[in-house]
Amino acid sequence: MTEIHNDPSTAKEDDVKRHNRMQMIVIMMIGFVTLGGSYTAYYFAQTSGGWGTTNNGAFVDPPINTEELGWQVEGDTRHWWLWVVSEDCQQACQDTVKNMQALQILLNREMDRVRRGYTGGKPGALDWMSNFPRLARVTVQDVNAIEAGVYIVDPNGNLVLRYAMDSNPKLILQDLKKLLKVSHIG
């Protein structure tokens, strides 16, 4: 009869190897679960409709630059602009212009980075503009080439966001503050 001798050092080495393999498998599983979970969350979030931008206005698409429009205004144009475009500025349009004036004031220390402009109407029908002394008269080649509304224009002359004439001014202010925060131009 043969006796089997178990060497205690060999048994201990086998236990250590088994323990090390289990640790390695657990570490690898944590990596795979984390990576797989992040990909699943990313693709699920995209298809669920909760994915998107945080801006309140509509991006101007296709992109338009003020040079294309034949933009002309007195003074320095290297500012951010709140630009109101309306063919005939009746009371609703004038209220919007008044709201844009209030928005500029609410920007506090950033208010000097923003100018306000108006395009539209016949030259004789602009008496109401005297109520807004810092409102610039912006002329373009064809006022019908651009949709009526409120635009945020960057210092490079790109129309960035568009809002309907009756948009909530607080939403425009939120977007403008975000743009001014991330921009170091103008």
C-alpha positions in Angstrom: 0.0 0.0 0.0 1.3 3.4 -0.9 0.9 6.2 1.4 0.1 9.6 0.0 1.7 12.4 1.8 0.2 15.8 1.5 2.8 18.4 1.6 1.4 21.4 3.5 3.5 23.9 1.5 2.0 22.6 -1.8 -1.5 22.8 -0.5 -0.9 26.3 0.7 0.5 27.4 -2.6 -2.6 26.0 -4.4 -4.9 27.9 -2.0 -2.9 31.1 -2.7 -3.1 30.5 -6.5 -6.9 29.8 -6.3 -7.4 33.0 -4.2 -5.3 35.1 -6.7 -7.3 33.8 -9.7 -10.6 34.6 -7.9 -9.4 38.2 -7.2 -8.3 38.6 -10.9 -11.7 37.3 -12.1 -13.6 39.6 -9.8 -11.5 42.6 -10.8 -12.0 41.8 -14.5 -15.8 41.4 -14.0 -16.0 44.8 -12.3 -14.4 46.3 -15.3 -16.6 44.5 -17.8 -19.8 45.3 -15.8 -18.8 49.0 -15.5 -17.9 49.3 -19.2 -21.0 47.3 -20.3 -23.3 49.3 -18.0 -22.0 52.7 -19.3 -22.5 51.7 -23.0 -26.0 50.4 -22.2 -26.9 53.6 -20.3 -25.5 55.7 -23.2 -27.4 54.0 -25.9 -30.6 53.7 -23.8 -30.5 57.4 -23.0 -30.1 58.3 -26.7 -33.2 56.4 -27.7 -35.4 57.3 -24.8 -35.8 60.9 -25.9 -34.2 62.4 -22.8 -31.0 63.2 -24.7 -30.5 66.6 -26.2 -29.4 70.1 -25.7 -30.2 72.5 -22.9 -30.8 75.6 -25.0 -34.3 77.1 -25.1 -34.1 78.7 -28.5 -33.8 77.0 -31.9 -30.3 76.9 -33.5 -30.2 78.9 -36.7 -30.0 76.1 -39.3 -28.5 76.5 -41.9 -26.0 78.8 -40.3 -26.2 82.4 -41.4 -23.7 85.2 -41.0 -24.5 88.9 -40.9 -22.2 89.5 -43.9 -24.5 87.3 -46.0 -27.4 89.4 -45.0 -25.7 92.7 -45.7 -25.8 93.7 -42.1 -25.1 97.4 -41.5 -25.1 99.2 -38.2 -23.3 102.3 -36.8 -20.6 101.6 -34.3 -18.7 98.6 -33.2 -20.2 95.3 -34.2 -17.8 93.1 -32.1 -20.4 92.4 -29.4 -23.0 89.9 -28.7 -26.4 91.1 -30.1 -30.0 90.7 -29.1 -31.5 91.4 -32.5 -35.2 91.8 -33.1 -36.4 91.3 -36.7 -40.0 92.3 -37.6 -41.4 93.6 -40.8 -43.8 95.9 -39.0 -43.2 96.6 -35.3 -46.6 96.9 -33.6 -47.3 96.7 -29.9 -46.2 93.0 -29.5 -42.9 93.7 -31.2 -42.4 96.9 -29.1 -43.0 94.8 -26.0 -40.3 92.4 -27.1 -37.9 95.2 -27.7 -38.7 96.5 -24.2 -38.0 92.9 -22.8 -34.7 92.8 -24.6 -33.8 96.1 -22.9 -34.7 94.6 -19.5 -32.6 91.4 -20.3 -29.6 93.5 -21.0 -29.9 95.2 -17.7 -30.3 91.9 -15.9 -27.0 90.8 -17.3 -25.4 93.1 -14.7 -21.6 93.3 -15.2 -21.9 91.4 -18.6 -24.3 94.0 -20.0 -21.6 95.9 -21.8 -20.8 92.8 -23.9 -24.3 92.9 -25.4 -25.9 95.3 -27.8 -29.5 95.5 -28.9 -30.6 96.0 -32.5 -33.8 96.2 -34.5 -34.4 95.5 -38.2 -37.7 96.1 -40.0 -40.4 98.6 -40.7 -40.5 101.6 -42.9 -38.1 104.4 -41.9 -41.0 106.8 -41.2 -42.7 104.3 -38.9 -39.9 104.1 -36.4 -40.9 106.9 -34.0 -41.3 104.3 -31.2 -37.6 103.7 -31.3 -37.0 107.1 -29.5 -38.2 105.3 -26.3 -35.2 103.0 -26.5 -32.1 105.3 -26.8 -29.5 102.4 -26.9 -31.3 100.4 -29.5 -29.3 100.3 -32.7 -31.1 100.4 -36.1 -29.7 97.5 -38.1 -30.3 97.4 -41.9 -30.0 94.4 -44.1 -30.2 94.0 -47.8 -33.5 92.1 -47.7 -35.5 92.0 -44.5 -37.7 89.2 -46.0 -34.7 86.9 -46.3 -34.8 86.3 -42.6 -37.7 85.1 -40.5 -39.2 87.5 -37.9 -38.2 86.9 -34.3 -35.5 87.5 -31.8 -31.9 86.4 -32.6 -28.8 86.0 -30.5 -25.8 87.0 -32.7 -22.2 86.3 -31.7 -19.4 88.8 -32.0 -18.2 87.0 -35.2 -21.5 87.8 -36.9 -23.0 84.3 -36.7 -26.7 84.0 -35.9 -26.7 81.5 -33.1 -30.2 81.1 -31.7 -33.7 82.2 -32.8 -36.8 82.7 -30.7 -40.4 83.5 -31.5 -41.4 87.1 -31.0 -43.6 86.1 -28.0 -40.9 83.9 -26.3 -40.5 84.1 -22.5 -37.6 86.6 -21.9 -36.3 84.5 -19.0 -35.5 81.6 -21.4 -33.6 84.0 -23.7 -31.7 85.3 -20.7 -30.8 81.8 -19.6 -29.3 81.0 -23.0 -27.5 84.3 -23.3 -25.9 83.9 -19.9 -24.7 80.4 -20.9 -23.2 81.8 -24.1 -21.5 84.7 -22.4 -20.1 82.4 -19.7 -18.4 80.0 -22.2 -17.4 82.7 -24.7 -14.3 84.8 -24.2 -14.9 86.9 -27.3 -17.0 90.1 -27.5 
